[in-house]
Amino acid sequence: MGRLDDEWALHRPAVFGAAYRITGSVADAEDIAQDVWLRATARGSLDDVRDLRAWLITIAARRACDLLGSAHARRVDYVGPWLPEPLLTGPDAAEPVLVDETAGTAMLLVLEELSPPERVAFVLHQAFDVPYDTIAEVLGRTPAACRQLASRARRKIAAASPARPAGTAERDRVLREFRAAYERRDEAALLALLDPDATYTTDGGGHVFAARKIIAGAGRVATALLRVAVRQRFALVPAEVNGEAALLVRNRAGRLAAVDTVEVRDGRIVAVRRVLNPEKLAAARAALGW
């Protein structure tokens, strides 16, 4: 088991990363990673596996693909807007996580609009460089069909995100200014940072108070944000979530109350997304200890 233990430690971030990108759920990705580990250990010897990383990732992808159908069914009855479960990365991460542009919150929301086969083909090839003949085994289709699925997914993603996303430095700067304006309750400064068509999405899942619809328009977004800030006392703590700068909302009791991610284009915020659903904050709370 020594070799397998070493290999698993090396490849687990990729296994978890593939499952998370496909499901959008930290809890599901953790369960899938555990299933993959159990299947690997049950084999005993893995000497006949030519590419262990690809083999582990494809097992995770099959399981994640199976879960997508039931996940989509659950989201039909989901209360209010649905957002991906926030994944702590960087110094706050409980363990190493592989992140790139395919793990960002905005990208995960676009992936949510793809069909399960498109999502699996895109994630496996784009994020993990899995060849199409291997993806074909996961999806039960031909390599040519899987190539078409990935191509179709890329076109849909490009159409959904026509503007080039902000670079790290620009996003960090805007988030710092947003945090400062928010904490000062400075409506004018917030409006200056928000795109005229900015949106504010809150995911409470029916467990806590949250807007049941997406709020649109800079004025309405600023009003909604400030109304919450005035009503509740909390601290905004900078963090890295899904590989991008984000804010952790800490309530007066010191508990994690929400996770905020922002999408920036052309120097302005086009979307603020706040996860309040306590079920989706469980993993982050455990990792942070608050």
Secondary structure in CASP SS format (residue, H / E / C, confidence):
PFRMAT SS
TARGET T0000
AUTHOR 0000-0000-0000
METHOD secondary structure of the structure
MODEL  1
M C 1.00
G H 1.00
R H 1.00
L H 1.00
D H 1.00
D H 1.00
E H 1.00
W H 1.00
A H 1.00
L H 1.00
H H 1.00
R H 1.00
P H 1.00
A H 1.00
V H 1.00
F H 1.00
G H 1.00
A H 1.00
A H 1.00
Y H 1.00
R H 1.00
I H 1.00
T H 1.00
G C 1.00
S C 1.00
V H 1.00
A H 1.00
D H 1.00
A H 1.00
E H 1.00
D H 1.00
I H 1.00
A H 1.00
Q H 1.00
D H 1.00
V H 1.00
W H 1.00
L H 1.00
R H 1.00
A H 1.00
T H 1.00
A H 1.00
R H 1.00
G C 1.00
S C 1.00
L C 1.00
D C 1.00
D C 1.00
V C 1.00
R C 1.00
D C 1.00
L H 1.00
R H 1.00
A H 1.00
W H 1.00
L H 1.00
I H 1.00
T H 1.00
I H 1.00
A H 1.00
A H 1.00
R H 1.00
R H 1.00
A H 1.00
C H 1.00
D H 1.00
L H 1.00
L H 1.00
G H 1.00
S H 1.00
A H 1.00
H H 1.00
A H 1.00
R H 1.00
R H 1.00
V H 1.00
D C 1.00
Y C 1.00
V C 1.00
G C 1.00
P C 1.00
W C 1.00
L C 1.00
P C 1.00
E C 1.00
P C 1.00
L C 1.00
L E 1.00
T C 1.00
G H 1.00
P H 1.00
D H 1.00
A C 1.00
A C 1.00
E C 1.00
P C 1.00
V C 1.00
L C 1.00
V C 1.00
D C 1.00
E H 1.00
T H 1.00
A H 1.00
G C 1.00
T H 1.00
A H 1.00
M H 1.00
L H 1.00
L H 1.00
V H 1.00
L H 1.00
E H 1.00
E C 1.00
L C 1.00
S C 1.00
P H 1.00
P H 1.00
E H 1.00
R H 1.00
V H 1.00
A H 1.00
F H 1.00
V H 1.00
L H 1.00
H H 1.00
Q H 1.00
A H 1.00
F H 1.00
D C 1.00
V C 1.00
P C 1.00
Y H 1.00
D H 1.00
T H 1.00
I H 1.00
A H 1.00
E H 1.00
V H 1.00
L H 1.00
G C 1.00
R C 1.00
T C 1.00
P H 1.00
A H 1.00
A H 1.00
C H 1.00
R H 1.00
Q H 1.00
L H 1.00
A H 1.00
S H 1.00
R H 1.00
A H 1.00
R H 1.00
R H 1.00
K H 1.00
I H 1.00
A H 1.00
A H 1.00
A H 1.00
S C 1.00
P C 1.00
A C 1.00
R C 1.00
P C 1.00
A C 1.00
G C 1.00
T H 1.00
A H 1.00
E H 1.00
R H 1.00
D H 1.00
R H 1.00
V H 1.00
L H 1.00
R H 1.00
E H 1.00
F H 1.00
R H 1.00
A H 1.00
A H 1.00
Y H 1.00
E H 1.00
R H 1.00
R C 1.00
D C 1.00
E H 1.00
A H 1.00
A H 1.00
L H 1.00
L H 1.00
A H 1.00
L H 1.00
L E 1.00
D E 1.00
P E 1.00
D E 1.00
A E 1.00
T E 1.00
Y E 1.00
T E 1.00
T E 1.00
D E 1.00
G C 1.00
G C 1.00
G C 1.00
H C 1.00
V C 1.00
F C 1.00
A C 1.00
A C 1.00
R C 1.00
K C 1.00
I C 1.00
I E 1.00
A E 1.00
G C 1.00
A H 1.00
G H 1.00
R H 1.00
V H 1.00
A H 1.00
T H 1.00
A H 1.00
L H 1.00
L H 1.00
R H 1.00
V H 1.00
A H 1.00
V H 1.00
R H 1.00
Q C 1.00
R C 1.00
F E 1.00
A E 1.00
L E 1.00
V E 1.00
P E 1.00
A E 1.00
E E 1.00
V E 1.00
N C 1.00
G C 1.00
E E 1.00
A E 1.00
A E 1.00
L E 1.00
L E 1.00
V E 1.00
R E 1.00
N E 1.00
R C 1.00
A C 1.00
G C 1.00
R C 1.00
L E 1.00
A E 1.00
A E 1.00
V E 1.00
D E 1.00
T E 1.00
V E 1.00
E E 1.00
V E 1.00
R E 1.00
D C 1.00
G C 1.00
R E 1.00
I E 1.00
V E 1.00
A E 1.00
V E 1.00
R E 1.00
R E 1.00
V E 1.00
L C 1.00
N C 1.00
P H 1.00
E H 1.00
K H 1.00
L H 1.00
A H 1.00
A H 1.00
A H 1.00
R H 1.00
A H 1.00
A H 1.00
L H 1.00
G C 1.00
W C 1.00
END
